[in-house]
Amino acid sequence: MEQDRDCVVLYWRPMCTYCLKLWVKLRFARLPYRAVNIWRDPDAAAFVRSVADGNETVPTVTVAGHPLVNPSLRRLRAAVREHAPHLLA
């Protein structure tokens, strides 16, 4: 999606503590993001499986179309600096 070039996309699912932790860190980092629940979006779940060796590993994040599986905030910020520096405040 073209709109995904303008934000970080966080693929998550309910009850995932790792997702919640990253979600909170994203909010404090003030990075624009869009959250996608893979249990409600079969295409999103298929995308996650395609970049996570067939698993529905969440959180999975994309930065300007570049996927990161279960990234730390440090790794996520590095990807933003490299692929989408316009997202930095």
C-alpha positions in Angstrom: 0.0 0.0 0.0 1.2 3.5 -0.8 0.2 4.8 2.6 2.6 2.4 4.2 5.5 4.4 2.9 4.4 7.2 5.3 4.4 5.2 8.5 5.6 2.1 10.3 3.3 -0.8 10.0 3.0 -3.0 13.1 1.6 -6.4 12.6 0.3 -7.8 15.9 -2.3 -10.1 17.5 -4.3 -9.9 20.8 -2.7 -11.3 23.9 0.9 -10.8 22.6 3.0 -9.2 25.3 5.8 -8.6 22.9 3.4 -6.7 20.6 2.2 -4.6 23.5 5.7 -3.7 24.6 6.7 -2.6 21.1 3.4 -0.7 20.7 4.2 1.3 23.8 7.7 2.0 22.7 6.5 3.1 19.3 4.1 5.6 21.0 6.9 7.0 23.2 9.2 7.2 20.2 6.6 9.3 18.4 7.0 7.4 15.2 3.9 7.3 13.0 2.5 3.8 12.7 -0.4 1.8 11.6 -1.4 -1.3 13.6 -2.7 -4.4 11.8 -4.3 -7.3 13.7 -3.3 -10.4 11.9 -6.2 -12.4 13.4 -8.6 -10.0 11.7 -6.7 -9.6 8.4 -5.9 -12.9 6.5 -3.8 -11.1 4.0 -1.7 -9.5 6.8 -1.3 -13.0 8.4 -0.1 -14.4 5.1 2.4 -11.5 4.7 3.8 -12.2 8.2 4.2 -15.9 7.4 5.9 -14.9 4.1 8.6 -13.0 6.0 8.9 -15.1 9.1 9.8 -18.5 7.7 6.1 -19.6 7.6 5.3 -18.6 11.1 3.0 -15.9 12.4 5.7 -14.3 14.5 4.6 -11.0 15.9 5.4 -8.3 16.3 6.5 -8.0 12.7 7.0 -4.5 11.4 7.6 -2.9 8.0 9.4 0.3 7.4 8.9 1.6 3.9 8.2 -2.0 2.8 11.2 -3.5 4.6 10.1 -6.2 7.0 11.6 -6.7 10.5 10.5 -9.7 12.6 10.3 -9.1 16.3 12.6 -6.1 16.2 14.0 -4.1 19.1 13.2 -0.4 19.2 16.9 0.2 18.4 16.7 -2.0 15.3 13.4 -0.4 14.3 14.9 3.1 14.6 17.9 2.1 12.5 15.6 0.9 9.8 13.6 4.1 9.9 16.9 6.1 9.6 17.9 4.0 6.6 14.7 3.5 4.8 12.3 6.3 5.9 14.2 9.2 7.6 11.3 11.5 6.9 9.4 9.7 9.7 11.8 10.9 12.4 10.6 13.9 14.4 
